[in-house]
Structure formats: C-alpha cells, structure tokens
Amino acid sequence: MSIVDGRCERGIGFRVLDGALSSVDTRSADRRLFFQLTAAMAEFVRSLINDRTQACSEAAKAQSLTDGRRPVVNEDLPP
C-alpha cells in the first residue's frame, strides 16, 4: 500500500497544485486511476533505467573497464 492509498482510506485526498501533473486529484475515481497509471509508468521507466545501467556495468566489466575516470599520470609534475 502506498502513502497516498493510506491517506485516501482515511479520507485525505492528494492533489498536485502545479506543474505537468496539475490535473491529478485523487479525490475522484477517474483522477485516482490517472494518478495510479502515471505512478506505474514512472516505476516501469525507473526499472528500465536500472536494467540498462546494470547491463552497461556488466559489459564494461567484460571488457575489463573500470568505473569512473581513468587516472591521469603526468611524469613532469613533482609528487
């Protein structure tokens, strides 16, 4: 159960006041459905990002690449 669902059960609505999702208002059934679909899509996209990040990390390890920037060694600089 999400935070919003728990509040709705107690009669507390959730309403986005500003921005792209300003039409979201969980006090009505159709708008609650829109909110849940939007949340599901956001969760799906986040999962895709995690999967792709993991795949890139595994590919880098297979090629013996390390994470982060390569070290810079300059022989001209004093230690």
Backbone as a ProteinNet text record, in pm:
[ID]
protein_1_A
[PRIMARY]
MSIVDGRCERGIGFRVLDGALSSVDTRSADRRLFFQLTAAMAEFVRSLINDRTQACSEAAKAQSLTDGRRPVVNEDLPP
[TERTIARY]
83.6	0	88.8	54.2	134.7	89.8	167.4	134.3	3.4	-12.8	-133.8	-256	-245.3	-358	-397.9	-299.7	-328.1	-401	-361.3	-427.9	-569.7	-588.3	-721.3	-819.3	-772.6	-858.7	-906.8	-828.7	-866.1	-940	-971.9	-1048	-964.1	-834.1	-743.9	-710.7	-733.5	-705.3	-565.8	-518.4	-387.4	-411.5	-361.3	-383.2	-253	-214.1	-95.5	-137.2	-69.8	-109.5	-47.4	70.7	141.1	220.5	248.2	333.4	255	325.7	268.1	154.2	157.7	54.2	-47	-71	-160.2	-304.7	-339.3	-476	-497.3	-392.4	-403.9	-471.9	-579.3	-654.7	-716	-669.3	-711.9	-846.1	-916.2	-1045.8	-1157.3	-1131	-1231.1	-1172	-1258	-1213.1	-1134.4	-1180.2	-1110.1	-974	-964.9	-835.6	-742	-795.9	-714.3	-653.8	-734.4	-684.9	-570.9	-586.2	-480.6	-353.3	-367.1	-251.9	-182.5	-259.8	-201.6	-132.2	-190.2	-126.2	4.5	4	125.2	233.8	195	291.5	346.1	259.6	304.5	402.4	376.4	467.2	601.5	598.2	722.7	804.4	736.8	806.1	865.7	791.8	839.5	963.3	959.7	1073.7	1194.9	1174.7	1285.6	1347	1262	1310.1	1392.5	1347.4	1424.1	1560.5	1564.8	1691.9	1785.6	1733.4	1816.2	1869	1781.7	1823.8	1932.9	1917.3	2016.8	2148.7	2140.8	2261.9	2337.1	2263.6	2325.4	2389.5	2320.3	2373.8	2501.4	2504.4	2624.5	2740.1	2709.4	2813.5	2872.3	2786.7	2835.1	2916.9	2875.1	2950.4	3087.5	3094.1	3221.8	3314.4	3259.5	3340.9	3392.1	3309.4	3351.2	3466.3	3472.2	3579.6	3695	3692.3	3795.1	3806.9	3697.5	3695.9	3655.4	3707.1	3670.8	3573.6	3504.9	3411.9	3489.9	3433.6	3492.5	3593.9	3657.2	3753	3886.3	3953	4085.3	4184.7	4279	4376.7	4470.9	4507.5	4598.5	4735	4835	4970.2	5052.6	5111.9	5194.1	5334.4	5430.2	5565	5636.8	5589.7	5654.2	5624.8	5516.9	5479.4	5551.9	5594.8	5659.1	5553.3	5593.7	5497.3	5440
-117.4	0	124.8	219.2	340.2	442.7	544	652.1	717.8	741.2	807	719.9	587.7	497.3	498.9	497.6	501.5	627.8	740	867.1	869.4	813.6	811.7	730.2	620.5	539.6	618.1	714.7	796.9	922.8	932.9	1047.2	1167.5	1149	1258.4	1246	1350.5	1348.9	1399	1366.1	1410.8	1491	1611.9	1697.5	1767.4	1757.5	1826.9	1968.8	2066.3	2205.4	2273.2	2228.4	2299.4	2200.9	2237.3	2155.8	2073.2	1979.3	1899.6	1810.6	1767.7	1677.7	1750.8	1878.6	1957.6	1909.8	1824.3	1772.1	1653.5	1606.1	1490.7	1532.4	1463.2	1485.6	1351.6	1289.4	1153.2	1148.3	1259.9	1259	1203.6	1184.2	1122.5	996.4	903.6	772.6	782.7	863.6	872	938.1	1036.6	1102	1015	933.8	839.2	735.2	691.2	596.8	659.4	785	853.6	862	893.2	901	765.7	658.5	525.9	482.2	515.2	483.1	559.8	686.2	767.3	711.3	671.8	614.2	482	400	272.3	294.4	391.5	421.9	472.3	555.4	605.3	490.7	398.1	282.6	195.6	178.2	99.6	163.6	294.5	364.5	355.2	369.3	359.1	218.6	117.9	-19	-38.9	18.8	10.7	76.7	191.1	260.8	174	111.3	23.4	-95.1	-156	-270.3	-230.4	-116.4	-70.1	-35.3	25.7	59.3	-67.7	-168	-295.3	-361.6	-358.6	-419.4	-348.5	-216.5	-141.2	-171.5	-184	-215.8	-353.9	-450.5	-585.1	-587.7	-510.6	-504	-441.3	-338.4	-274.2	-370.4	-446.6	-544.3	-652.9	-692.9	-795.5	-745.9	-614.4	-555.4	-507.7	-542.6	-504.3	-353.2	-284.8	-140.8	-117.2	-11.1	20.4	136.1	149.4	261.1	389.6	496	626.5	668.3	776.5	837.2	764.1	757	694.2	782.9	721.8	802.5	874.5	995.4	1075.4	1075.6	1032.8	1030.9	1124.9	1221.3	1318.2	1312.5	1263.4	1244.1	1378	1487.3	1616.3	1681.3	1643.1	1706.5	1640.5	1720.5	1661.6	1589.7	1489.8	1414.5	1495.3
0	0	0	-83.8	-92.3	11.9	26.5	120.1	79.8	-50.8	-99.2	-73.6	-97.4	-72.5	74.7	161.8	304.5	345.9	286.5	317.8	261.3	141.1	79.1	161.3	220.9	306.1	427.1	470.7	585.4	543.2	412	363.4	327	315.5	279.8	131.3	55.4	-87.4	-118.3	-235.2	-283.2	-409.3	-414.9	-530.9	-567.6	-695.3	-745.1	-779.6	-721.3	-738.1	-859.2	-901.6	-1006.9	-1091	-1213.2	-1298.4	-1398.4	-1460	-1568	-1520	-1395.2	-1342.7	-1256.6	-1285.3	-1201.3	-1207.1	-1302.4	-1308.4	-1215.1	-1150	-1061.7	-932.1	-902	-778.6	-741.3	-634.8	-601.4	-530.2	-522.3	-455.1	-543.7	-673.3	-760.6	-823	-860.1	-908.3	-1038.5	-1133.7	-1261.8	-1248.3	-1163.9	-1143.6	-1061	-971.5	-895.9	-990.9	-1089.5	-1189.3	-1268.6	-1309.8	-1383.6	-1300.5	-1173.7	-1083.8	-1073.5	-1058.9	-1045.8	-1174.7	-1289.7	-1417.7	-1434.3	-1396	-1403.9	-1312.3	-1192.4	-1097.7	-1150.5	-1211.3	-1267.2	-1381.8	-1467.4	-1577.5	-1524.6	-1422.1	-1363.5	-1304	-1238.1	-1181.4	-1292.3	-1401.7	-1515.5	-1578	-1599.9	-1660.1	-1568.6	-1439.1	-1343.8	-1348.2	-1362.2	-1372.2	-1499.7	-1609.6	-1734.7	-1720.2	-1655.1	-1633.5	-1551.4	-1445.4	-1362.3	-1442.2	-1524.1	-1606.2	-1704.2	-1768.5	-1866.3	-1799.5	-1682.3	-1608.8	-1570.2	-1524.9	-1487.8	-1609.5	-1724	-1846.1	-1891.1	-1881.8	-1920	-1825.7	-1697.4	-1599.6	-1626.3	-1656.6	-1687.2	-1816.1	-1916	-2041.4	-2018.1	-1934.2	-1904	-1830.2	-1736.7	-1664.3	-1758	-1855.1	-1951.7	-2039	-2058.7	-2138.9	-2051.6	-1924.8	-1827.3	-1811.2	-1821.3	-1797.6	-1652.7	-1594	-1456.1	-1454.6	-1344.2	-1328.2	-1306.5	-1352.1	-1327.1	-1431.7	-1400.2	-1489.9	-1483.3	-1595.6	-1597.9	-1524	-1452	-1379.4	-1475.9	-1438.3	-1518.9	-1450.8	-1521.9	-1469.1	-1555.1	-1488.6	-1559.9	-1497.6	-1573.1	-1523.1	-1495.7	-1554.2	-1537.9	-1403.6	-1336.5	-1212.5	-1095.4	-997.1	-877.9	-794.1	-716.8	-633.2	-521.9
[MASK]
+++++++++++++++++++++++++++++++++++++++++++++++++++++++++++++++++++++++++++++++

